[in-house]
């Protein structure tokens, strides 16, 4: 091998070592950056005349398991959905309370029974009857409060749906920009691995808001679709739209989420969970309360006609509007009704009948579209069942959320451990590449010294 060949081979070695050092340095610099994956410079042997004469840097990047990457995205969507459901049910449970730690509805129910029992003992005198009325008002207000809590949660969900839509549109816009950057980089022959890292990070973030499917075209363009197959990002962004409705009342639906003019009803991620809570889960809990309120109003009104009534138009009594009629303010009693239509002092027999009605077996209706079944049981048992039902739903949701969060974390950790930057390994590589650079530099230096010596001998 000639001295010139030695120098040329050494030069290619130095360039290869410099490329490896640059890549490793970049890896170490970005070790803490979310979504960044360790890169490497690929080299190939230079062959001339059938002999190896050096190395060339032929590529920059890494090879990612797309199935694992897809699992990370999918698990992020599931975890976000489950966490949102659990969060909302925990909030509702705070309003209901628990049988173990105390529930406002249970306390009001017990207080009502106690007031009626005391009134029977006192011969339904004026003071004891007033206390029964007060206990009834507290009991109906506890139902009003629970109903308000449910509708408040629905209103919050409605507002957050609009916020989610805005966030999703923003992420889609960012992905669209990366598509453009990818196309330009690929056309110029520049590395695209860092852009792909950013795409994966944004896809994972997007999946926490809405369940998605995606694929990369032959030109490297990322296309994104909803779980139902509707386009979110193709050659351009297909934005979602939604306008919050304001304060939601029982029975009123929230604002529709639309994509290309069509309603989106199943979305996954945080958006899907919010839609589920707003339109399914919370309305079902409302129906449980409404059926209970109507059953109890019917039971009490069989003893004292028109004592319990809705505040609005005639019809089934709901938890939102149930209240104790005040004949002076509400004036619901027709002229033909007797004074016995409302609570009056001295009516011991009727008070005893009310006591039996509130402590005996009651046939409770199965709510249409609710979460509970029908049953024949006592008032206290039904109230406990209503409270325990919410507690059970919340416990199950939190358990599911915990499991899906662990799954998402495990998959994310597996991806990071496989493709992320291992600082110790990269540091060791840096030492090897630096040593390679130094040794190759020494070869070139020696070759030049040999060349200079030969030139001196020829003078």
C-alpha positions as CSV (number, residue, x, y, z in Angstrom):
1,X,0.0,0.0,0.0
2,X,1.3,3.4,-0.9
3,X,1.8,6.3,1.5
4,X,-1.0,8.2,-0.3
5,X,-3.3,5.2,0.1
6,X,-2.5,5.1,3.8
7,X,-3.3,8.8,4.2
8,X,-6.5,8.4,2.2
9,X,-7.6,5.4,4.2
10,X,-6.8,7.2,7.5
11,X,-8.7,10.3,6.3
12,X,-11.8,8.2,5.7
13,X,-11.4,6.7,9.2
14,X,-11.1,10.1,10.8
15,X,-14.3,11.3,9.0
16,X,-16.1,8.1,10.2
17,X,-14.9,8.6,13.7
18,X,-15.9,12.3,13.6
19,X,-19.4,11.3,12.5
20,X,-19.7,8.7,15.3
21,X,-18.5,11.2,17.8
22,X,-21.0,13.8,16.6
23,X,-23.9,11.4,16.8
24,X,-22.9,10.1,20.2
25,X,-22.5,13.7,21.5
26,X,-26.0,14.5,20.2
27,X,-27.4,11.4,22.0
28,X,-25.8,12.5,25.3
29,X,-27.0,16.0,24.9
30,X,-30.6,14.9,24.3
31,X,-30.7,12.1,26.8
32,X,-33.3,13.8,28.9
33,X,-35.5,15.0,26.0
34,X,-38.9,13.3,25.9
35,X,-39.4,11.1,22.9
36,X,-35.8,11.3,21.7
37,X,-34.3,7.9,20.6
38,X,-30.7,7.1,20.4
39,X,-29.2,7.5,16.9
40,X,-26.2,5.9,15.2
41,X,-24.2,6.6,12.1
42,X,-24.1,3.6,9.7
43,X,-20.8,3.0,7.9
44,X,-19.8,0.9,4.9
45,X,-16.4,-0.3,3.7
46,X,-14.9,1.5,0.7
47,X,-13.7,-1.0,-1.8
48,X,-11.3,-0.1,-4.7
49,X,-9.9,-2.7,-7.0
50,X,-11.3,-5.5,-4.8
51,X,-9.5,-4.1,-1.7
52,X,-10.9,-2.3,1.3
53,X,-9.5,1.2,1.3
54,X,-11.5,3.0,3.9
55,X,-15.0,3.6,5.3
56,X,-18.0,5.8,4.3
57,X,-20.8,7.1,6.5
58,X,-23.9,6.0,4.6
59,X,-26.8,6.7,7.0
60,X,-28.0,8.3,10.2
61,X,-30.9,7.1,12.4
62,X,-32.2,4.0,14.0
63,X,-34.6,1.1,13.5
64,X,-37.8,1.3,15.6
65,X,-40.2,-1.5,16.3
66,X,-43.4,0.0,14.9
67,X,-45.6,-2.5,16.6
68,X,-44.2,-1.6,20.0
69,X,-44.5,2.1,19.1
70,X,-48.1,1.6,18.1
71,X,-48.8,-0.3,21.4
72,X,-47.4,2.7,23.3
73,X,-49.8,5.1,21.5
74,X,-52.8,2.8,22.0
75,X,-52.1,2.3,25.7
76,X,-51.8,6.0,26.2
77,X,-55.3,6.5,24.8
78,X,-56.8,3.8,27.0
79,X,-55.1,5.1,30.1
80,X,-56.3,8.6,29.5
81,X,-59.9,7.4,28.9
82,X,-59.9,5.3,32.1
83,X,-58.3,8.1,34.2
84,X,-60.9,10.6,33.1
85,X,-63.8,8.3,33.9
86,X,-62.3,7.5,37.4
87,X,-61.7,11.2,38.1
88,X,-65.3,12.2,37.3
89,X,-66.8,9.3,39.3
90,X,-64.6,10.2,42.3
91,X,-65.9,13.7,42.1
92,X,-69.5,12.5,42.0
93,X,-68.8,10.2,44.9
94,X,-67.6,13.2,47.0
95,X,-71.1,14.6,46.7
96,X,-72.8,11.3,47.5
97,X,-70.5,10.4,50.4
98,X,-70.2,6.8,51.5
99,X,-72.1,4.6,53.9
100,X,-68.9,4.1,55.9
101,X,-67.9,7.8,56.2
102,X,-71.4,9.4,56.0
103,X,-73.7,10.4,53.2
104,X,-75.9,13.6,53.2
105,X,-78.8,11.6,51.7
106,X,-78.6,8.9,54.3
107,X,-78.3,11.4,57.1
108,X,-81.4,13.3,55.8
109,X,-83.3,10.0,55.4
110,X,-82.5,8.9,59.0
111,X,-83.4,12.4,60.3
112,X,-86.7,12.3,58.5
113,X,-87.7,8.9,60.0
114,X,-86.7,10.1,63.4
115,X,-88.8,13.3,63.1
116,X,-91.8,11.3,62.0
117,X,-91.3,8.8,64.9
118,X,-91.1,11.7,67.4
119,X,-94.2,13.3,65.9
120,X,-96.2,10.1,66.4
121,X,-95.0,9.9,70.0
122,X,-95.8,13.6,70.6
123,X,-99.3,13.1,69.2
124,X,-98.5,15.2,66.1
125,X,-98.4,18.4,68.0
126,X,-97.5,21.6,66.2
127,X,-93.8,21.6,67.1
128,X,-93.3,18.0,66.1
129,X,-95.1,18.5,62.8
130,X,-93.0,21.5,62.0
131,X,-89.9,19.4,62.6
132,X,-91.3,16.8,60.2
133,X,-91.8,19.5,57.6
134,X,-88.2,20.7,58.2
135,X,-86.9,17.2,57.9
136,X,-88.8,16.7,54.7
137,X,-87.4,19.9,53.3
138,X,-83.8,18.8,54.2
139,X,-84.4,15.4,52.6
140,X,-85.7,16.9,49.3
141,X,-82.9,19.4,49.2
142,X,-80.4,16.6,49.6
143,X,-81.8,15.1,46.4
144,X,-81.7,18.5,44.8
145,X,-78.1,18.9,45.8
146,X,-77.1,15.5,44.4
147,X,-78.9,16.3,41.2
148,X,-77.1,19.6,41.0
149,X,-73.8,17.9,41.5
150,X,-74.4,15.6,38.6
151,X,-75.5,18.4,36.3
152,X,-72.5,20.5,37.4
153,X,-70.2,17.6,36.4
154,X,-72.0,17.3,33.1
155,X,-71.5,21.1,32.5
156,X,-67.8,20.8,33.4
157,X,-67.5,17.8,31.0
158,X,-69.2,19.9,28.3
159,X,-66.8,22.7,28.7
160,X,-63.8,20.3,28.7
161,X,-65.1,18.7,25.5
162,X,-64.7,22.0,23.8
163,X,-61.2,22.4,25.3
164,X,-60.2,18.9,24.1
165,X,-61.4,19.7,20.6
166,X,-59.2,22.8,20.6
167,X,-56.2,20.8,21.9
168,X,-56.7,18.0,19.3
169,X,-56.9,20.5,16.5
170,X,-53.6,22.1,17.7
171,X,-51.8,18.8,17.8
172,X,-53.1,17.9,14.3
173,X,-51.7,21.2,13.1
174,X,-48.3,20.4,14.6
175,X,-48.3,17.0,13.0
176,X,-49.2,18.6,9.6
177,X,-46.1,20.9,10.0
178,X,-43.9,17.9,10.7
179,X,-45.3,16.2,7.6
180,X,-44.1,19.2,5.6
181,X,-40.7,19.2,7.3
182,X,-40.3,15.4,6.7
183,X,-41.1,15.8,3.0
184,X,-38.5,18.6,2.6
185,X,-35.8,16.7,4.5
186,X,-36.4,13.5,2.5
187,X,-36.3,15.4,-0.8
188,X,-33.0,17.0,0.2
189,X,-31.5,13.7,1.3
190,X,-31.2,14.9,4.9
191,X,-31.8,12.6,7.9
192,X,-35.4,12.3,9.1
193,X,-35.0,10.3,12.3
194,X,-35.4,13.3,14.6
195,X,-38.6,14.4,12.8
196,X,-39.9,10.8,13.3
197,X,-39.2,11.1,17.0
198,X,-41.2,14.3,17.2
199,X,-44.1,12.6,15.2
200,X,-44.2,9.7,17.7
201,X,-44.2,12.1,20.6
202,X,-47.1,14.1,19.1
203,X,-49.0,10.9,18.2
204,X,-48.8,9.7,21.8
205,X,-49.9,13.1,23.1
206,X,-52.8,13.1,20.5
207,X,-53.8,9.6,21.5
208,X,-54.3,10.7,25.1
209,X,-57.0,13.1,23.9
210,X,-58.7,10.9,21.2
211,X,-58.3,7.3,20.1
212,X,-56.5,7.2,16.8
213,X,-55.3,4.9,14.0
214,X,-52.4,6.1,11.8
215,X,-50.0,5.0,9.1
216,X,-47.2,6.4,7.0
217,X,-47.5,6.7,3.3
218,X,-44.8,5.7,0.8
219,X,-43.7,9.3,0.7
220,X,-43.3,9.5,4.5
221,X,-46.5,11.5,5.0
222,X,-48.3,10.6,8.3
223,X,-52.1,10.0,8.0
224,X,-54.2,10.0,11.1
225,X,-57.8,8.7,11.5
226,X,-60.3,8.5,14.4
227,X,-61.2,5.1,15.9
228,X,-64.2,5.1,13.6
229,X,-62.1,5.6,10.5
230,X,-62.8,9.3,9.9
231,X,-59.9,11.3,8.6
232,X,-58.2,13.7,11.0
233,X,-55.0,14.3,9.0
234,X,-54.3,13.4,5.4
235,X,-52.8,16.0,3.0
236,X,-54.3,18.6,5.4
237,X,-55.9,18.8,8.8
238,X,-59.6,17.9,9.2
239,X,-60.6,19.9,12.3
240,X,-63.1,19.0,14.9
241,X,-65.7,21.5,16.0
242,X,-67.7,22.0,19.2
243,X,-69.3,24.9,21.1
244,X,-70.1,24.4,24.8
245,X,-73.8,24.7,25.7
246,X,-73.3,26.6,29.0
247,X,-75.0,25.2,32.1
248,X,-76.6,21.8,31.4
249,X,-79.9,20.8,33.0
250,X,-81.1,17.2,33.5
251,X,-82.3,15.8,30.2
252,X,-80.5,18.3,28.0
253,X,-77.7,17.0,25.8
254,X,-74.3,18.6,25.6
255,X,-72.8,20.2,22.5
256,X,-72.1,17.9,19.6
257,X,-68.6,17.3,18.5
258,X,-68.5,17.3,14.7
259,X,-66.0,16.2,12.1
260,X,-66.6,17.2,8.5
261,X,-70.2,18.0,9.5
262,X,-70.9,14.6,11.1
263,X,-71.3,14.0,14.8
264,X,-68.6,12.2,16.6
265,X,-70.1,9.9,19.3
266,X,-67.2,7.5,20.0
267,X,-63.8,9.0,20.4
268,X,-61.7,7.3,23.0
269,X,-59.0,9.1,25.0
270,X,-60.0,12.0,27.3
271,X,-62.5,13.3,24.7
272,X,-64.2,9.9,24.5
273,X,-64.4,9.7,28.3
274,X,-65.9,13.2,28.6
275,X,-68.5,12.3,26.0
276,X,-69.3,9.1,27.9
277,X,-69.6,10.8,31.2
278,X,-71.7,13.7,29.8
279,X,-74.1,11.7,27.7
280,X,-74.2,8.2,29.3
281,X,-72.8,7.7,32.8
282,X,-73.9,10.9,34.5
283,X,-77.4,10.9,32.9
284,X,-77.8,7.3,34.1
285,X,-77.0,8.3,37.7
286,X,-79.5,11.1,37.3
287,X,-82.2,8.7,36.2
288,X,-81.5,6.6,39.3
289,X,-82.2,9.6,41.5
290,X,-85.2,10.7,39.5
291,X,-86.8,7.2,39.7
292,X,-86.1,7.2,43.5
293,X,-87.6,10.7,43.9
294,X,-90.7,9.8,42.0
295,X,-91.2,6.6,43.9
296,X,-90.9,8.3,47.2
297,X,-93.1,11.3,46.2
298,X,-95.8,8.8,45.2
299,X,-95.4,6.9,48.5
300,X,-95.6,10.1,50.7
301,X,-98.4,11.6,48.6
302,X,-100.6,8.5,49.2
303,X,-100.6,9.7,52.9
304,X,-100.6,13.4,52.3
305,X,-101.8,14.2,48.8
306,X,-99.8,16.7,46.9
307,X,-97.3,17.2,49.8
308,X,-94.4,16.4,47.5
309,X,-94.3,18.0,44.1
310,X,-92.0,19.1,41.3
311,X,-91.3,22.8,41.0
312,X,-92.0,22.8,37.3
313,X,-94.7,21.5,35.0
314,X,-96.9,18.6,36.2
315,X,-95.5,15.1,35.6
316,X,-93.0,12.7,37.2
317,X,-91.2,14.1,40.2
318,X,-87.5,14.4,39.6
319,X,-84.6,14.8,41.9
320,X,-83.8,18.2,40.4
321,X,-87.2,19.7,41.3
322,X,-88.6,17.6,44.1
323,X,-89.7,19.8,47.1
324,X,-92.2,20.1,49.9
325,X,-95.3,22.1,48.9
326,X,-95.9,25.3,50.8
327,X,-99.7,25.9,50.3
328,X,-99.2,29.7,50.8
329,X,-96.3,30.1,48.3
330,X,-96.9,27.3,45.8
331,X,-100.7,27.3,46.1
332,X,-101.0,23.9,44.4
333,X,-104.0,22.7,46.5
334,X,-107.3,23.0,44.6
335,X,-110.3,24.6,46.3
336,X,-111.8,21.1,46.7
337,X,-108.8,19.7,48.5
338,X,-109.2,19.3,52.3
339,X,-106.7,20.6,54.9
340,X,-105.5,17.0,55.2
341,X,-103.8,17.3,51.9
342,X,-100.9,19.0,53.8
343,X,-99.3,18.3,57.1
344,X,-101.4,19.7,60.0
345,X,-101.1,19.3,63.7
346,X,-103.2,16.9,65.6
347,X,-103.5,14.2,62.9
348,X,-101.7,11.4,64.8
349,X,-103.3,8.6,62.7
350,X,-102.0,10.1,59.5
351,X,-98.6,10.6,61.0
352,X,-98.5,6.9,62.0
353,X,-99.5,6.0,58.5
354,X,-96.6,8.1,57.2
355,X,-94.3,6.4,59.7
356,X,-95.3,3.0,58.4
357,X,-94.9,4.2,54.8
358,X,-91.3,5.4,55.5
359,X,-90.2,2.3,57.4
360,X,-92.0,-0.6,55.6
361,X,-91.2,-2.3,52.4
362,X,-91.4,-0.1,49.3
363,X,-91.4,-1.2,45.7
364,X,-88.8,0.8,43.9
365,X,-88.9,1.1,40.1
366,X,-86.1,0.0,37.9
367,X,-84.9,3.3,36.3
368,X,-85.2,3.3,32.5
369,X,-81.6,3.9,31.3
370,X,-80.3,4.0,34.9
371,X,-77.6,1.9,36.6
372,X,-79.7,0.3,39.2
373,X,-82.3,-2.5,39.1
374,X,-85.7,-2.4,40.7
375,X,-86.2,-3.8,44.2
376,X,-88.7,-4.1,47.1
377,X,-86.9,-3.0,50.2
378,X,-86.9,-0.4,52.9
379,X,-86.2,3.3,52.3
380,X,-83.0,3.2,54.3
381,X,-81.8,0.1,52.3
382,X,-82.6,1.7,49.0
383,X,-80.7,4.9,49.9
384,X,-77.7,2.8,51.0
385,X,-77.9,1.0,47.7
386,X,-77.9,4.3,45.8
387,X,-74.9,5.5,47.7
388,X,-73.0,2.2,47.5
389,X,-73.8,1.9,43.8
390,X,-71.8,5.1,43.1
391,X,-69.0,4.0,45.4
392,X,-68.8,0.7,43.6
393,X,-68.7,2.4,40.2
394,X,-66.0,4.7,41.4
395,X,-63.9,1.9,42.9
396,X,-64.2,-0.2,39.8
397,X,-63.2,2.8,37.6
398,X,-60.2,3.6,39.8
399,X,-59.1,0.0,39.7
400,X,-59.3,0.0,35.9
401,X,-57.5,3.3,35.6
402,X,-54.7,2.0,37.9
403,X,-54.2,-1.1,35.7
404,X,-54.3,0.8,32.4
405,X,-51.9,3.4,33.8
406,X,-49.4,0.6,34.8
407,X,-49.8,-1.0,31.4
408,X,-49.1,2.3,29.6
409,X,-46.1,3.0,31.9
410,X,-44.7,-0.5,31.3
411,X,-44.9,-0.2,27.5
412,X,-43.5,3.4,27.5
413,X,-40.6,2.2,29.8
414,X,-40.0,-0.8,27.5
415,X,-39.8,1.5,24.5
416,X,-37.5,4.0,26.3
417,X,-35.2,1.2,27.6
418,X,-35.0,-0.3,24.1
419,X,-34.6,2.9,22.0
420,X,-33.8,5.7,24.5
421,X,-30.4,7.0,25.3
422,X,-28.3,4.9,27.8
423,X,-25.9,7.4,29.1
424,X,-23.3,4.8,30.3
425,X,-23.3,3.1,26.9
426,X,-23.1,6.3,25.0
427,X,-20.2,7.5,27.2
428,X,-18.4,4.2,26.6
429,X,-18.9,4.6,22.8
430,X,-17.6,8.1,22.9
431,X,-14.3,6.9,24.5
432,X,-14.0,4.2,21.8
433,X,-14.6,6.6,19.0
434,X,-12.2,9.2,20.4
435,X,-9.5,6.5,20.7
436,X,-10.2,5.5,17.2
437,X,-9.9,9.1,16.0
438,X,-6.6,9.5,17.9
439,X,-5.2,6.2,16.5
440,X,-6.2,7.0,13.0
441,X,-4.7,10.5,13.4
442,X,-1.5,8.9,14.5
443,X,-1.4,6.7,11.4
444,X,-1.8,9.8,9.1
445,X,0.8,11.6,11.1
446,X,3.3,8.7,10.7
447,X,2.5,8.4,7.0
448,X,3.2,12.1,6.5
449,X,6.4,11.8,8.4
450,X,7.4,8.9,6.2
451,X,6.5,11.0,3.1
452,X,8.5,13.9,4.3
453,X,11.5,11.7,5.1
454,X,11.4,10.3,1.5
455,X,11.2,13.7,0.1
456,X,14.2,14.8,2.1
457,X,16.2,11.8,0.9
458,X,15.4,12.7,-2.7
459,X,16.9,16.2,-2.4
